[in-house]
Every structure is written in structure tokens, then in C-alpha cells.
């Protein structure tokens, strides 16, 4: 009712403006600016009114049992963005990955990303494989898909489910889009009465701004619809983690100390073996030839010195 009354008021304003042509461009520009501001204010008021009415209808809770079905239908129309993070321990992450893809596709969903990483452990024959998947499924199938994925693993080590209610924002966007389109129609009517190029360009700028706002609002509405209609599930598949039992006690500590000492002794022996093996080529190829050269030089020096002493003694005797 308020929107119809606003349209009648706008039509009356346009009718009065159309009865007398503006005498010059300055008068038309002033009238156009005044009409545009009036239309904008009415659009804002209409947006607030539509949003309030929609929220009241959305949040109206029946008090009788006869209206329970109507209340349930209103609750199902709420826009809720649901996301989940799930970490499942499985015997074979690669095989389970294919099963998860099959589950998502069987519920009209699809895989967004899939990544597999492999890490070498102490037992090299059994590397540790971790698979990360991101799937999107219809919001109505969210709980069913979660149950089927949980059933694939040995146990669920981590699970987190989040929900964001965007119903109020969605209603606000619809009301703003509706009134922006009405505003666009009014600017088109004003532009038809423009007698000069300058006047038409002025209205065209206002019209372009309105259309830009409509495109932005519709883009946001499409995004919310997509996020609310399809839920996102981030899944991590990994092999079971080993549970280490800490057995404390005297004999356990003694055994651990003996084992640690044995490991240290073995490590020292291996270090000496590696050191000898590493130094052996240096000894054979460098130190041994150097020692032979030094020995040869020292022997030559002793012989020369002995000869000098012998010659000096001979000269003394003579």
C-alpha cells in the first residue's frame, strides 16, 4: 500500500512537471535535481518499509498448533551459510578419497579442490599419506553427506560446523533492488522530457549511478544465494596416529637407561669408524709421502753434517 501511494505521488509530480515545459536549461536542471532528490528519499523510505515488513513476516511466530506447518515453511526459507571442517582417520586415504567424491556427486555436489601429500616415516615401506578435499553439496543434503563421510573412517579426530544466518541481509538486498529499479524507471521518464543535450546528460549520469548500484546489489544477492544453497565441507583424510603408552617404573627406567647407553656406545664406535675411514686416504696420500720426504731430508742433513765433522777432524790432525 505504501509503495502504491509513493508511485501515485511520483506520477502526480511528473504530471505536474509535464504540463508546462521548462523555459530554459537552468530551470529544467533545478526541477530535475529536485525531483531526483524526492524520488531518492521516497525510495529510501520505501526500502526501510519493505525491509521492516519482510522481517516482521519472517519473524512472526504462530502461537497455535494449527500454524505450526506455516512456521516450519518460513524457517526453511531462511538463508543460512553452513560450512564444516572434518578430519577423519582411515586405513587408506587414497581409496577413501574416491568414496568421498562418489558421495558428493551422488548428492548433486561436486569437488572444488583435491590435494594429496606423502610423508616418509621411520618405516619407509609404509609412507604416511594425507588427502585434503573441499566439496560443495546442496544445503538440504548437508547432514546426510556428513553422516556418510563419518561412516567411512575409523574415527573422527576433529569436526567443526559453522552457520551464518544471512536472511536479514538477503531481505534488505531484495528491498533495495526493488526500489532502485523503481528509481531507475522514474529517471527514464524524466529523461524523456529533456529538451536539450545538457539536460539529458545530467539525467543520464544519475541513471548510470542507479544502474551501477543495482548491479552491485544483484551481485551480492547472487553470492549469498550461492553460498546458502551450497554448503562447503573441508575434509582431511589421514592414517591413524599411533598411541604411545608411557609405562613408568624402575625397571622401565633402567631398561631405557641401558638402551640409551648402548645407543651412545654404538654411536661412538660408528663415529670412530667413520673418522678413521675418512682420515685413511689423507694419511696414505698426504702424510705418508710427507713423512718420507722429511725423513729423507733429515738423513741427508745428518750425512752432510757427519762429513763436515770428519773433514774438520782430518784438518786438525794434519
C-alpha positions in Angstrom: 0.0 0.0 0.0 2.8 2.4 0.9 4.6 1.6 -2.4 1.4 2.3 -4.4 0.9 5.6 -2.7 4.5 6.6 -3.3 4.1 5.8 -7.1 0.9 7.9 -7.2 2.7 10.8 -5.6 5.7 10.4 -8.1 3.3 10.2 -11.0 1.5 13.3 -9.8 4.7 15.2 -9.5 5.7 14.1 -13.1 2.3 15.0 -14.4 2.5 18.5 -13.0 6.0 18.9 -14.3 4.9 17.7 -17.8 2.1 20.3 -18.1 4.5 23.2 -18.5 7.8 22.9 -20.4 10.8 24.4 -18.7 11.7 27.8 -20.2 15.4 27.2 -20.2 18.0 24.6 -19.3 18.7 26.1 -15.8 15.1 25.8 -14.7 14.9 22.2 -16.1 18.1 21.2 -14.3 16.8 22.6 -11.0 13.5 20.8 -11.4 15.2 17.6 -12.4 17.5 17.8 -9.3 14.5 18.4 -7.0 12.6 15.5 -8.5 15.6 13.2 -8.3 16.1 14.1 -4.6 12.4 13.5 -3.9 12.5 10.1 -5.7 15.6 9.1 -3.8 14.2 10.0 -0.4 11.0 8.1 -1.2 13.0 5.1 -2.4 14.9 5.1 0.9 11.7 5.3 2.9 10.1 2.5 0.8 13.2 0.4 1.3 13.0 0.7 5.0 9.3 -0.1 5.0 9.7 -3.1 2.8 12.6 -4.4 4.9 10.6 -3.9 8.1 7.5 -5.7 6.7 9.6 -8.6 5.4 11.4 -9.0 8.7 8.1 -8.9 10.6 6.6 -11.6 8.3 9.8 -13.6 8.6 10.0 -13.5 12.4 6.2 -13.9 13.0 5.9 -17.0 15.2 2.4 -18.5 15.4 1.1 -19.4 18.8 -1.4 -22.1 17.8 -0.7 -25.7 16.8 -2.7 -25.1 13.6 0.0 -22.7 12.3 3.0 -25.0 13.0 3.3 -26.1 9.4 3.4 -22.5 8.2 6.1 -21.7 10.8 8.2 -24.6 9.5 7.9 -23.4 5.9 9.1 -19.9 7.0 12.1 -21.4 8.8 13.0 -23.4 5.7 13.2 -20.2 3.7 15.9 -18.7 5.9 19.2 -18.1 4.2 21.9 -19.9 6.3 25.5 -20.4 5.1 26.8 -23.6 6.6 30.5 -24.8 6.5 32.2 -27.7 8.0 35.8 -28.9 8.7 36.2 -32.7 9.2 39.3 -34.7 9.9 38.8 -38.5 9.5 41.3 -41.3 10.2 41.1 -44.0 7.6 43.1 -47.1 6.7 43.6 -46.0 3.1 43.3 -42.2 2.3 43.6 -42.8 -1.4 40.7 -45.3 -1.6 38.6 -43.2 0.8 39.2 -40.1 -1.4 37.4 -41.8 -4.3 34.5 -42.8 -2.0 34.1 -39.2 -0.8 34.0 -37.9 -4.4 31.3 -40.5 -5.2 29.2 -39.5 -2.1 29.4 -35.8 -3.1 28.4 -36.5 -6.7 25.5 -38.8 -5.7 24.0 -35.9 -3.7 24.3 -33.4 -6.6 27.5 -32.0 -5.2 31.0 -31.6 -6.7 34.7 -31.4 -5.6 36.3 -28.0 -5.6 39.8 -29.0 -4.7 41.7 -32.2 -4.0 45.3 -32.5 -2.8 47.4 -35.5 -1.7 50.7 -35.2 0.3 53.1 -38.1 1.2 55.5 -38.0 4.1 58.2 -40.6 4.8 58.2 -42.1 8.3 60.6 -44.4 10.1 59.0 -47.3 8.4 59.9 -46.4 4.8 57.8 -49.3 3.4 54.6 -47.5 4.8 54.7 -43.8 3.9 52.2 -41.5 5.6 49.6 -40.1 3.1 47.3 -37.2 3.8 44.4 -36.2 1.5 42.7 -32.8 1.7 39.4 -32.3 -0.2 36.9 -29.4 -0.4 33.4 -30.4 -1.6 30.2 -28.4 -2.1 26.9 -30.1 -1.6 23.3 -28.8 -1.6 22.4 -27.4 1.8 19.4 -29.8 2.1 21.8 -32.7 1.8 24.5 -31.4 4.2 23.6 -33.6 7.2 23.3 -36.7 5.1 26.6 -36.2 3.4 28.3 -35.5 6.8 26.9 -38.8 8.2 28.1 -40.8 5.2 31.6 -39.3 5.3 31.9 -40.0 9.0 31.0 -43.6 8.4 34.0 -44.1 6.0 36.6 -43.7 8.7 37.8 -45.5 11.8 37.2 -42.4 13.9 36.7 -38.7 13.6 39.6 -36.8 15.2 38.3 -33.3 14.6 34.9 -31.8 13.5 33.8 -28.2 13.3 30.4 -27.0 11.9 29.6 -23.3 11.5 26.5 -21.5 10.4 25.8 -17.9 9.4 22.3 -16.5 9.1 22.1 -14.0 6.2 18.3 -13.8 6.0 18.2 -10.2 7.1 20.9 -9.1 4.7 19.2 -11.0 1.9 15.8 -9.3 2.6 17.5 -5.9 2.7 19.1 -6.6 -0.7 15.8 -7.6 -2.3 14.1 -4.4 -1.0 16.9 -2.2 -2.1 17.0 -3.8 -5.6 13.2 -3.4 -5.9 13.3 0.3 -5.1 16.4 1.0 -7.1 14.6 -0.4 -10.2 11.6 1.8 -9.4 14.0 4.8 -9.2 15.6 3.8 -12.5 12.1 3.9 -14.1 11.5 7.3 -12.8 14.8 8.7 -14.1 13.9 7.2 -17.5 10.6 9.1 -17.5 12.4 12.3 -16.5 15.0 11.8 -19.3 12.2 11.6 -21.9 11.2 15.1 -21.1 14.7 16.5 -21.5 14.6 19.1 -24.3 18.4 19.7 -24.5 21.5 17.6 -24.6 22.9 19.0 -21.4 19.7 18.1 -19.5 19.7 14.6 -21.0 23.4 14.1 -20.0 22.7 15.2 -16.4 19.8 12.7 -16.0 21.9 10.1 -17.8 24.6 10.4 -15.1 22.1 9.9 -12.4 20.7 6.9 -14.2 24.1 5.4 -14.6 24.8 5.6 -10.9 21.4 3.9 -10.2 22.2 1.1 -12.6 25.7 0.6 -11.1 24.1 0.3 -7.6 21.6 -2.3 -9.0 24.3 -4.4 -10.5 26.3 -4.3 -7.2 23.3 -5.3 -5.1 22.3 -8.1 -7.5 25.9 -9.4 -7.5 25.8 -9.6 -3.7 22.4 -11.3 -3.7 23.7 -13.9 -6.2 26.7 -14.6 -3.9 24.5 -15.1 -0.8 22.2 -17.3 -2.8 25.1 -19.5 -4.0 26.7 -19.7 -0.5 23.4 -20.5 1.2 22.2 -23.1 -1.4 25.5 -25.0 -1.4 27.3 -25.9 1.8 31.1 -26.3 1.9 32.8 -29.2 3.6 36.6 -29.3 4.1 37.8 -32.9 4.6 41.2 -34.2 5.7 41.8 -37.9 5.3 44.8 -39.4 7.2 46.1 -42.7 8.5 45.5 -43.5 12.2 48.0 -41.9 14.6 49.9 -44.2 16.9 49.0 -44.0 20.6 52.1 -44.1 22.8 51.7 -45.5 26.2 54.0 -44.1 28.8 54.9 -47.0 31.2 56.7 -45.5 34.2 58.7 -47.6 36.7 62.1 -48.6 38.0 62.7 -51.5 35.6 61.4 -49.4 32.7 63.7 -46.6 33.5 66.6 -49.0 34.0 65.9 -50.6 30.6 65.6 -47.2 29.0 69.0 -46.0 30.5 70.7 -49.2 29.4 69.3 -48.8 25.9 70.4 -45.2 25.8 73.9 -46.1 26.9 74.1 -48.9 24.3 72.9 -46.4 21.6 75.6 -43.9 22.7 78.3 -46.6 22.6 77.3 -47.7 19.2 77.2 -44.1 18.0 80.8 -43.5 19.3 82.0 -46.7 17.6 80.4 -45.7 14.3 81.9 -42.2 14.7 85.4 -43.6 15.2 85.0 -45.9 12.2 83.8 -43.0 10.0 86.7 -40.8 11.3 89.3 -43.5 10.5 87.8 -44.2 7.1 87.8 -40.5 6.3 91.4 -39.9 7.5 92.9 -43.0 5.9 93.1 -41.5 2.4 94.7 -38.4 3.9 97.3 -40.4 5.8 98.2 -42.6 2.8 98.2 -39.9 0.1 99.4 -36.8 2.1 101.0 -37.6 5.5 102.9 -40.7 4.5 104.7 -39.1 1.4 105.4 -36.0 3.5 106.9 -38.1 6.3 109.1 -40.0 3.8 110.3 -36.7 2.3 111.1 -35.3 5.8 112.9 -38.5 6.7 115.0 -38.3 3.5 115.9 -34.7 4.1 116.9 -35.3 7.7 119.1 -38.2 6.7 120.8 -36.2 4.1 121.4 -33.4 6.6 122.9 -35.9 9.1 125.2 -37.3 6.5 126.3 -33.9 5.4 127.0 -32.9 9.0 128.9 -36.1 9.7 131.0 -35.5 6.6 131.7 -31.9 7.7 132.8 -33.1 11.2 135.0 -35.8 9.6 136.7 -33.2 7.4 137.3 -30.8 10.3 138.9 -33.6 12.3 141.2 -34.6 9.5 142.4 -31.0 9.1 143.1 -30.8 12.8 145.2 -33.9 12.8 147.4 -32.7 10.0 
